């Protein structure tokens, strides 16, 4: 149940050979400098560039999977560093491309597209390019910026090196004398199962004390990342760092602000849910490490094979090619299943246009692990549909739509389970699962997006970024969202250091929430039998990255420029919490 790297490269020598080929092909592409204003040259360049990028994609996937599997392995670290160096060389060598294309002019490029139908596949690429042309600099400036890309990327890697490679399991002695080994991958499982609040506190602190001990280092790394974001904002003439992330995909700022404001203003159901927890478990005070405790205990464990079979049964409702792909993405060699020392925490799906999809899990036999499998399979199914229906240049969908397929699958799985002949305790467990899913996918990601927004504003305003200033933002947000004072929890205020997305992909997390809102609206239409809904949804998956994401989602029936989509999630949470309250009273 490990990745089969031979699905990408048969040998390490093949990997090295492709590295050399990509560098040679990059040098060949660089020779087109000054000649892209000729239609035939442009067509040849775009064709060769696409083929080179597909090889580069394979190199990145091969390297990143092995690094994720064991970031403590020095060979994996070295290979990852070599890819970063290669990527920097490519960026530098081809920095002339976008400035030169912009200098040719939109009218002339559009004439080329009209005259040669084979070039029409690049229509969206050029639409994005000219939309953002005011933020593309001259050839020399782009080359200088590209030369710094590897150094800037180093800040992102520093977080993973510190948080994963330099981190170790902790021994925890529970109140009954039992000794357990705790790490960032398994601690949530213990928080679900341990009945004594004192034990949950010990487990939580064993993980988060590392972030407290290195708070100054994490704050310095994050400050470095934000300063690089600030430099990019200034160099490319954006009004804010947020705008620099939204504008490239034509995401209105109002979507982001509406999300964080709507969620922060509608938290009454969260607070009611936590009060239910406090009363049910007879806690004097509720803490964040109490939020995973199960209302109803179940000894049921779900092996990986069982989790797959449950998921396969759920997707039968969709059937067709969707069901076929659900089996294909979970074939042996394409999934790395279990936690191990040095392995990245969490889960992800990735893929190559030529070599297919790959999924990382950290399966722990819980119900949550079943939902994680369905979630990541959703990403891979999306990738397969996109790759089969789009040319390479239009296959890679952006993050803004990426979480729609994953959370759609979770809803599909939940309904399948709820339709079974279930006892009351299982119904309560599933309700909790869905409520917790909404809190983690919608509200928690909105909270982190709000944190990013405020933290980056500190940098933009020239204010000091310290672990105190970052923690103070988080303290205020936890109070606003959950009515929980995390100052009373040892180490919790450093949760910002624990979230890798904040460091690796700035302004990524808000898209979990927007995608979730869109997926819930789409799923509701499919579930109620809207005759167009399933075709519209599959059309979204097949579209890949062939249009601006707001347009793709709108074609699937959801307008995220309006508040309604977000309020639908708020209302759904209120409904589920009320239903849970009723079942708990009857149990």
C-alpha positions as CSV (number, residue, x, y, z in Angstrom):
1,X,0.0,0.0,0.0
2,X,2.8,2.3,-1.0
3,X,3.4,4.4,-4.1
4,X,4.9,2.6,-7.1
5,X,7.4,5.2,-8.3
6,X,7.9,3.0,-11.4
7,X,4.6,4.3,-12.7
8,X,6.4,7.5,-13.2
9,X,10.1,6.5,-13.9
10,X,11.3,3.0,-14.2
11,X,14.7,3.9,-12.7
12,X,16.4,6.8,-11.0
13,X,18.6,7.1,-14.1
14,X,15.5,7.8,-16.2
15,X,14.6,10.6,-13.8
16,X,18.1,12.0,-14.2
17,X,17.9,11.7,-17.9
18,X,14.7,13.6,-18.1
19,X,16.2,16.4,-15.9
20,X,19.0,16.8,-18.5
21,X,16.4,16.7,-21.3
22,X,14.3,19.4,-19.7
23,X,17.3,21.6,-19.2
24,X,18.3,21.1,-22.9
25,X,14.8,21.7,-24.1
26,X,14.7,24.9,-22.0
27,X,17.8,26.2,-23.7
28,X,16.2,25.4,-27.0
29,X,13.1,27.3,-26.0
30,X,15.2,30.2,-24.9
31,X,16.5,30.5,-28.5
32,X,13.1,31.7,-29.6
33,X,13.7,34.9,-27.8
34,X,12.9,37.8,-30.2
35,X,11.1,35.6,-32.7
36,X,7.7,35.0,-31.2
37,X,6.0,37.7,-33.3
38,X,6.1,35.2,-36.2
39,X,3.0,33.0,-36.1
40,X,4.8,29.8,-37.1
41,X,7.5,30.4,-34.5
42,X,4.9,31.1,-31.9
43,X,3.1,27.9,-32.7
44,X,6.3,25.8,-32.6
45,X,7.3,27.4,-29.3
46,X,4.0,26.7,-27.6
47,X,4.1,23.1,-28.8
48,X,7.6,22.5,-27.6
49,X,6.9,24.4,-24.3
50,X,3.9,22.2,-23.6
51,X,6.0,19.0,-24.1
52,X,8.8,20.3,-21.9
53,X,6.3,21.3,-19.1
54,X,4.8,17.8,-19.1
55,X,8.3,16.3,-18.5
56,X,8.9,18.9,-15.8
57,X,5.6,17.9,-14.2
58,X,6.7,14.3,-14.1
59,X,10.0,15.3,-12.5
60,X,8.2,17.3,-9.8
61,X,5.7,14.5,-9.1
62,X,8.4,11.9,-8.8
63,X,10.5,14.0,-6.5
64,X,7.7,15.4,-4.3
65,X,6.1,12.0,-3.7
66,X,9.4,10.6,-2.3
67,X,10.0,13.8,-0.3
68,X,6.4,13.6,1.2
69,X,7.0,9.9,2.0
70,X,10.1,10.6,4.0
71,X,11.4,14.2,4.3
72,X,14.0,13.0,6.8
73,X,15.8,11.0,4.0
74,X,18.8,13.0,2.8
75,X,18.5,11.6,-0.7
76,X,14.9,12.8,-0.9
77,X,16.0,16.2,0.4
78,X,18.8,16.4,-2.2
79,X,16.5,15.3,-5.1
80,X,13.9,18.0,-4.0
81,X,16.6,20.6,-3.9
82,X,17.8,19.6,-7.4
83,X,14.2,20.1,-8.8
84,X,14.0,23.5,-7.1
85,X,17.3,24.5,-8.8
86,X,16.1,23.2,-12.2
87,X,12.8,25.1,-11.8
88,X,14.7,28.3,-11.0
89,X,16.8,27.9,-14.1
90,X,13.7,27.4,-16.3
91,X,12.1,30.5,-14.8
92,X,15.1,32.5,-15.5
93,X,15.7,31.3,-19.0
94,X,12.1,31.8,-20.1
95,X,11.5,35.1,-18.2
96,X,11.4,36.8,-21.6
97,X,8.2,34.9,-22.8
98,X,5.3,36.8,-21.3
99,X,6.9,40.3,-21.8
100,X,7.5,39.5,-25.4
101,X,4.0,38.1,-26.0
102,X,2.5,41.2,-24.4
103,X,4.7,43.4,-26.6
104,X,3.3,41.7,-29.7
105,X,-0.2,42.9,-28.7
106,X,-3.5,41.4,-28.0
107,X,-5.0,42.2,-31.5
108,X,-2.2,40.5,-33.4
109,X,-2.3,37.4,-31.1
110,X,-6.0,37.1,-31.5
111,X,-5.5,37.3,-35.3
112,X,-3.1,34.3,-35.1
113,X,-5.8,32.4,-33.1
114,X,-8.4,33.2,-35.7
115,X,-6.1,32.2,-38.6
116,X,-4.9,28.9,-37.2
117,X,-7.5,26.7,-35.5
118,X,-4.7,24.6,-33.9
119,X,-3.8,27.7,-31.8
120,X,-7.3,28.2,-30.4
121,X,-6.5,25.8,-27.6
122,X,-4.4,28.6,-26.2
123,X,-7.3,31.1,-26.1
124,X,-7.7,31.0,-22.3
125,X,-4.0,31.2,-21.8
126,X,-3.8,34.4,-23.8
127,X,-7.0,35.8,-22.2
128,X,-5.3,35.4,-18.8
129,X,-2.0,36.8,-20.0
130,X,-3.5,40.0,-21.5
131,X,-5.8,40.5,-18.5
132,X,-2.8,40.5,-16.2
133,X,-0.4,42.3,-18.6
134,X,-0.2,45.4,-16.5
135,X,1.5,43.2,-13.8
136,X,4.0,41.7,-16.2
137,X,7.4,43.5,-16.2
138,X,9.9,44.0,-18.9
139,X,12.2,41.1,-19.9
140,X,15.2,42.2,-17.8
141,X,13.0,42.7,-14.7
142,X,11.3,39.4,-15.1
143,X,14.7,37.7,-15.4
144,X,15.9,39.3,-12.2
145,X,12.8,38.3,-10.3
146,X,13.1,34.7,-11.6
147,X,16.7,34.6,-10.3
148,X,15.4,35.1,-6.8
149,X,12.7,32.4,-7.1
150,X,14.7,29.6,-5.6
151,X,15.8,31.7,-2.6
152,X,12.2,32.7,-1.9
153,X,11.0,29.1,-2.3
154,X,13.5,28.3,0.4
155,X,11.4,30.1,3.0
156,X,8.5,27.7,2.3
157,X,10.7,24.6,2.6
158,X,12.1,25.9,5.9
159,X,8.7,25.4,7.5
160,X,8.5,21.8,6.4
161,X,12.0,21.0,7.4
162,X,11.4,22.4,10.9
163,X,7.9,21.1,11.4
164,X,8.4,17.6,9.9
165,X,12.0,16.7,9.4
166,X,13.2,18.2,12.7
167,X,10.2,17.0,14.7
168,X,9.9,13.7,16.5
169,X,7.2,11.5,18.1
170,X,6.5,12.2,21.8
171,X,6.0,9.7,24.6
172,X,2.9,10.5,26.7
173,X,1.9,8.7,29.9
174,X,-1.8,8.7,30.4
175,X,-3.7,8.9,33.7
176,X,-4.1,5.1,33.8
177,X,-0.4,4.7,33.4
178,X,-0.5,3.6,29.7
179,X,2.3,5.0,27.5
180,X,1.6,6.1,23.9
181,X,3.6,7.6,21.1
182,X,2.0,10.8,19.7
183,X,2.8,12.8,16.6
184,X,1.0,15.3,14.3
185,X,-0.5,12.5,12.2
186,X,-2.2,10.5,15.0
187,X,-2.9,12.9,17.8
188,X,-6.4,13.7,16.6
189,X,-7.3,10.0,16.8
190,X,-6.4,10.1,20.5
191,X,-8.4,13.2,21.1
192,X,-11.4,11.4,19.7
193,X,-11.0,8.4,22.0
194,X,-9.5,9.5,25.3
195,X,-12.3,10.0,27.9
196,X,-10.3,12.0,30.4
197,X,-9.9,15.7,29.6
198,X,-6.5,15.6,31.4
199,X,-5.3,13.0,28.9
200,X,-6.6,14.9,25.9
201,X,-4.7,18.0,27.2
202,X,-1.5,15.9,27.5
203,X,-1.8,14.6,24.0
204,X,-2.5,18.1,22.6
205,X,0.4,19.7,24.5
206,X,2.8,17.0,23.4
207,X,2.3,18.0,19.8
208,X,1.9,21.8,20.1
209,X,4.8,22.4,22.6
210,X,7.1,22.0,19.6
211,X,5.6,25.0,17.9
212,X,5.8,27.0,21.1
213,X,9.4,26.0,21.6
214,X,10.2,27.2,18.1
215,X,7.8,30.1,18.0
216,X,10.4,32.7,17.1
217,X,11.8,30.6,14.2
218,X,8.3,30.0,12.8
219,X,7.4,33.7,13.1
220,X,10.7,34.7,11.3
221,X,10.0,32.1,8.5
222,X,6.4,33.4,8.1
223,X,7.6,37.0,8.1
224,X,10.1,36.2,5.4
225,X,7.4,34.6,3.3
226,X,5.1,37.6,3.7
227,X,8.0,40.0,2.9
228,X,8.6,38.2,-0.3
229,X,4.8,38.5,-1.0
230,X,5.1,42.2,-0.3
231,X,8.0,42.5,-2.7
232,X,6.0,40.7,-5.4
233,X,3.0,43.0,-4.8
234,X,5.2,46.2,-5.2
235,X,7.2,44.8,-8.2
236,X,4.0,43.9,-10.1
237,X,2.0,47.0,-9.1
238,X,-0.8,45.4,-7.2
239,X,-2.7,47.4,-4.6
240,X,-2.5,44.6,-2.0
241,X,-1.0,41.2,-1.4
242,X,-4.5,39.7,-1.5
243,X,-5.1,41.3,-4.9
244,X,-1.9,39.7,-6.2
245,X,-3.4,36.3,-5.4
246,X,-6.9,36.9,-6.6
247,X,-6.4,38.9,-9.7
248,X,-4.5,36.3,-11.8
249,X,-7.6,34.1,-11.7
250,X,-10.1,37.0,-11.9
251,X,-11.5,36.4,-8.5
252,X,-13.3,39.5,-7.2
253,X,-12.0,40.8,-3.9
254,X,-15.7,40.9,-2.8
255,X,-15.8,37.1,-2.9
256,X,-13.0,36.8,-0.3
257,X,-14.3,39.6,1.9
258,X,-17.9,38.4,1.7
259,X,-16.7,34.9,2.8
260,X,-14.8,36.0,5.9
261,X,-17.4,38.6,6.9
262,X,-20.4,36.2,6.4
263,X,-18.8,33.4,8.4
264,X,-17.6,35.7,11.3
265,X,-21.0,37.3,11.6
266,X,-22.9,33.9,11.6
267,X,-21.3,31.8,14.4
268,X,-24.3,31.2,16.6
269,X,-24.6,27.6,15.5
270,X,-20.9,26.9,16.3
271,X,-21.3,28.3,19.8
272,X,-24.5,26.3,20.3
273,X,-22.6,23.1,19.1
274,X,-19.8,23.7,21.6
275,X,-22.3,24.4,24.4
276,X,-23.9,21.0,23.5
277,X,-20.4,19.4,23.9
278,X,-19.7,21.2,27.2
279,X,-23.1,20.1,28.7
280,X,-23.1,16.6,27.3
281,X,-19.6,15.7,28.5
282,X,-20.1,17.7,31.8
283,X,-17.0,19.9,31.2
284,X,-16.4,22.8,33.5
285,X,-14.7,24.5,30.6
286,X,-14.5,23.5,26.9
287,X,-11.2,23.6,25.1
288,X,-10.2,23.1,21.5
289,X,-8.8,19.7,22.3
290,X,-12.3,18.6,23.4
291,X,-13.8,19.3,20.0
292,X,-13.0,15.8,18.5
293,X,-14.5,13.8,21.4
294,X,-17.2,11.5,20.1
295,X,-20.7,11.9,21.5
296,X,-21.3,8.2,21.0
297,X,-18.6,5.7,21.3
298,X,-18.2,3.1,18.6
299,X,-15.7,0.3,18.5
300,X,-16.1,0.1,14.8
301,X,-12.8,0.5,12.9
302,X,-12.5,0.8,9.2
303,X,-9.6,-0.8,7.6
304,X,-8.3,0.7,4.4
305,X,-9.9,-2.1,2.3
306,X,-13.2,-1.6,4.1
307,X,-13.0,2.2,3.5
308,X,-12.6,1.6,-0.2
309,X,-15.5,-0.7,-0.4
310,X,-17.8,1.8,1.4
311,X,-16.7,4.5,-1.0
312,X,-17.2,2.3,-4.0
313,X,-20.7,1.5,-2.9
314,X,-21.5,5.2,-2.4
315,X,-20.4,6.2,-5.9
316,X,-22.7,3.7,-7.5
317,X,-25.4,6.3,-7.2
318,X,-23.5,8.4,-9.8
319,X,-22.4,5.4,-11.8
320,X,-21.0,5.6,-15.3
321,X,-17.6,6.9,-16.0
322,X,-17.5,8.6,-12.6
323,X,-17.7,5.2,-10.9
324,X,-15.1,3.7,-13.2
325,X,-12.7,6.5,-12.3
326,X,-13.4,6.1,-8.6
327,X,-11.9,2.6,-8.8
328,X,-9.0,3.6,-11.1
329,X,-7.7,6.4,-8.8
330,X,-7.4,3.9,-5.9
331,X,-5.5,1.2,-7.8
332,X,-2.5,-0.3,-6.1
333,X,0.6,1.8,-6.5
334,X,-1.3,5.0,-6.7
335,X,-2.0,5.4,-3.0
336,X,0.4,5.6,-0.1
337,X,-1.9,4.6,2.8
338,X,-0.4,4.6,6.3
339,X,1.5,7.0,8.6
340,X,5.3,6.5,9.1
341,X,8.1,8.5,10.7
342,X,9.2,11.3,8.4
343,X,6.0,11.2,6.3
344,X,4.1,14.4,5.7
345,X,1.0,14.8,7.8
346,X,-2.5,15.1,6.4
347,X,-3.5,13.9,2.9
348,X,-3.3,15.1,-0.7
349,X,-4.0,14.2,-4.3
350,X,-1.6,15.1,-7.1
351,X,-1.0,14.0,-10.6
352,X,0.7,14.2,-14.0
353,X,-1.0,14.7,-17.3
354,X,1.0,11.8,-18.7
355,X,1.3,9.5,-15.7
356,X,-2.0,9.8,-13.9
357,X,-3.0,10.6,-10.3
358,X,-1.4,9.8,-6.9
359,X,-3.0,10.0,-3.5
360,X,-1.3,10.3,0.0
361,X,-3.3,9.2,3.0
362,X,-2.4,8.7,6.7
363,X,-5.2,6.1,7.3
364,X,-5.9,5.4,11.0
365,X,-9.0,3.2,10.7
366,X,-11.4,5.9,11.8
367,X,-14.6,7.1,10.2
368,X,-12.8,10.3,9.5
369,X,-10.2,8.3,7.5
370,X,-13.1,6.9,5.3
371,X,-14.2,10.5,4.5
372,X,-10.6,11.5,3.8
373,X,-10.3,8.7,1.3
374,X,-13.5,9.9,-0.5
375,X,-12.2,13.5,-0.4
376,X,-8.8,12.8,-2.0
377,X,-10.4,10.4,-4.5
378,X,-12.6,13.3,-5.5
379,X,-9.6,15.4,-6.4
380,X,-8.1,12.5,-8.5
381,X,-11.4,11.9,-10.3
382,X,-11.5,15.6,-11.2
383,X,-7.9,15.4,-12.5
384,X,-8.7,12.3,-14.6
385,X,-11.8,14.0,-16.2
386,X,-9.8,17.2,-16.9
387,X,-6.9,15.3,-18.4
388,X,-9.1,13.2,-20.7
389,X,-11.1,16.2,-22.0
390,X,-8.6,19.0,-22.2
391,X,-5.3,19.7,-23.9
392,X,-2.4,20.0,-21.4
393,X,-2.5,23.8,-21.4
394,X,-6.1,23.8,-20.2
395,X,-6.1,20.7,-18.0
396,X,-4.7,22.1,-14.7
397,X,-7.6,23.5,-12.7
398,X,-6.9,26.1,-10.1
399,X,-7.4,25.8,-6.3
400,X,-10.5,27.9,-6.4
401,X,-12.5,25.0,-8.0
402,X,-10.3,22.1,-6.7
403,X,-12.2,21.4,-3.5
404,X,-15.6,21.2,-5.2
405,X,-15.1,17.6,-6.3
406,X,-13.6,16.5,-3.0
407,X,-16.3,17.8,-0.8
408,X,-19.0,16.6,-3.3
409,X,-17.7,13.1,-2.6
410,X,-17.9,13.6,1.1
411,X,-21.6,14.6,0.8
412,X,-22.2,11.5,-1.4
413,X,-20.6,9.3,1.2
414,X,-22.5,10.8,4.1
415,X,-25.9,10.3,2.3
416,X,-25.0,6.7,1.5
417,X,-24.2,6.0,5.1
418,X,-27.3,7.8,6.4
419,X,-29.5,5.7,4.1
420,X,-28.3,2.5,5.7
421,X,-30.4,0.9,8.5
422,X,-28.6,2.6,11.3
423,X,-29.0,2.6,15.0
424,X,-29.3,5.9,16.9
425,X,-25.7,6.0,18.0
426,X,-24.4,5.7,14.5
427,X,-26.8,8.5,13.3
428,X,-25.4,10.7,16.0
429,X,-21.8,9.9,15.0
430,X,-22.6,10.7,11.4
431,X,-24.3,13.9,12.3
432,X,-21.2,14.9,14.3
433,X,-19.0,13.9,11.3
434,X,-20.9,16.3,9.0
435,X,-21.0,19.1,11.5
436,X,-17.3,18.7,12.2
437,X,-16.7,18.6,8.4
438,X,-18.5,22.0,8.0
439,X,-16.6,23.5,10.8
440,X,-13.2,22.3,9.5
441,X,-13.8,22.9,5.8
442,X,-15.8,26.1,5.9
443,X,-15.5,27.9,9.2
444,X,-12.0,26.9,10.2
445,X,-10.6,27.7,6.7
446,X,-12.4,31.1,6.8
447,X,-10.9,31.8,10.2
448,X,-7.4,31.0,8.8
449,X,-8.1,33.2,5.7
450,X,-9.1,36.0,8.1
451,X,-5.8,35.4,9.9
452,X,-3.8,35.6,6.7
453,X,-5.6,38.8,5.7
454,X,-4.8,40.5,9.0
455,X,-1.2,39.2,9.1
456,X,-0.4,40.4,5.6
457,X,-1.9,43.8,6.4
458,X,0.7,44.1,9.2
459,X,3.4,43.7,6.6
460,X,1.8,46.0,4.1
461,X,1.5,48.7,6.9
462,X,5.1,48.2,7.9
463,X,4.2,46.9,11.4
464,X,6.3,44.4,13.3
465,X,5.5,40.7,12.7
466,X,6.4,38.7,15.8
467,X,5.1,35.6,17.4
468,X,3.1,37.8,19.8
469,X,1.4,39.8,17.0
470,X,0.5,36.6,15.1
471,X,-0.8,34.9,18.2
472,X,-2.9,37.9,19.2
473,X,-4.7,37.8,15.8
474,X,-5.4,34.1,16.4
475,X,-6.6,34.7,20.0
476,X,-9.1,37.3,18.8
477,X,-10.4,35.1,16.0
478,X,-10.9,32.0,18.2
479,X,-12.9,34.1,20.6
480,X,-15.0,35.6,17.7
481,X,-15.7,32.2,16.0
482,X,-15.9,29.8,18.9
483,X,-16.2,31.9,22.0
484,X,-13.1,30.0,23.3
485,X,-10.2,31.8,25.0
486,X,-7.2,30.0,23.7
487,X,-4.9,31.9,26.1
488,X,-6.2,29.4,28.7
489,X,-4.8,26.6,26.6
490,X,-1.1,26.1,26.8
491,X,0.5,26.4,23.4
492,X,-2.7,26.8,21.4
493,X,-2.1,30.4,20.5
494,X,0.8,29.1,18.2
495,X,-1.6,27.1,16.0
496,X,-0.7,29.5,13.1
497,X,2.7,27.8,13.1
498,X,1.1,24.4,12.8
499,X,-0.8,25.1,9.5
500,X,1.5,24.3,6.5
501,X,-0.8,26.0,4.0
502,X,-0.2,29.4,5.5
503,X,3.5,29.0,4.8
504,X,3.5,26.9,1.6
505,X,0.6,28.4,-0.3
506,X,-0.5,31.9,0.9
507,X,-4.2,32.7,0.4
508,X,-5.0,29.1,-0.4
509,X,-7.2,28.2,2.5
510,X,-10.1,30.5,1.7
511,X,-10.7,28.5,-1.4
512,X,-11.6,25.4,0.7
513,X,-14.5,27.4,2.0
514,X,-15.6,28.9,-1.3
515,X,-15.3,25.5,-3.0
516,X,-17.3,23.9,-0.1
517,X,-20.1,26.4,-0.5
518,X,-20.2,25.7,-4.3
519,X,-20.1,22.0,-3.9
520,X,-23.0,22.0,-1.4
521,X,-25.1,24.0,-3.8
522,X,-24.2,21.7,-6.7
523,X,-24.7,18.5,-4.7
524,X,-28.1,19.6,-3.5
525,X,-29.2,20.0,-7.1
526,X,-27.9,16.6,-8.0
527,X,-29.5,15.0,-5.0
528,X,-32.9,16.5,-5.7
529,X,-32.9,15.2,-9.2
530,X,-32.4,18.4,-11.1
531,X,-32.3,17.1,-14.7
532,X,-29.3,19.2,-15.7
533,X,-27.4,19.2,-12.4
534,X,-25.3,16.0,-12.9
535,X,-24.4,16.9,-16.5
536,X,-23.4,20.4,-15.3
537,X,-21.3,19.0,-12.6
538,X,-19.5,16.5,-14.8
539,X,-19.0,19.4,-17.3
540,X,-17.2,21.4,-14.5
541,X,-14.9,18.4,-13.9
542,X,-14.2,18.0,-17.6
543,X,-13.6,21.7,-18.1
544,X,-10.4,21.5,-16.0
545,X,-8.7,24.9,-16.2
546,X,-10.2,26.1,-19.5
547,X,-11.8,29.2,-18.2
548,X,-11.7,31.6,-15.2
549,X,-12.9,29.7,-12.2
550,X,-15.7,32.0,-11.3
551,X,-17.1,31.4,-14.8
552,X,-16.7,27.6,-14.5
553,X,-18.6,27.5,-11.2
554,X,-21.3,29.8,-12.6
555,X,-21.8,27.4,-15.5
556,X,-22.3,24.6,-13.0
557,X,-25.1,26.7,-11.4
558,X,-23.5,28.6,-8.5
559,X,-22.7,32.4,-8.3
560,X,-20.1,32.9,-5.7
561,X,-20.2,36.7,-6.1
562,X,-23.4,36.6,-4.1
563,X,-23.8,35.9,-0.3
564,X,-26.4,33.3,-0.8
565,X,-24.0,30.4,-1.4
566,X,-22.3,31.1,1.9
567,X,-25.5,31.6,3.8
568,X,-26.7,28.2,2.5
569,X,-23.8,26.6,4.5
570,X,-24.6,28.6,7.6
571,X,-28.2,27.5,7.4
572,X,-27.2,23.8,6.8
573,X,-25.0,23.9,10.0
574,X,-27.9,25.3,12.0
575,X,-30.2,22.5,10.7
576,X,-27.7,19.8,11.6
577,X,-26.9,21.1,15.1
578,X,-30.6,21.3,15.9
579,X,-31.1,17.7,14.6
580,X,-28.1,16.6,16.8
581,X,-29.6,18.3,19.8
582,X,-32.8,16.4,19.3
583,X,-31.1,13.0,19.0
584,X,-28.9,13.6,22.0
585,X,-32.0,14.5,24.1
586,X,-33.6,11.2,23.0
587,X,-30.6,9.1,23.6
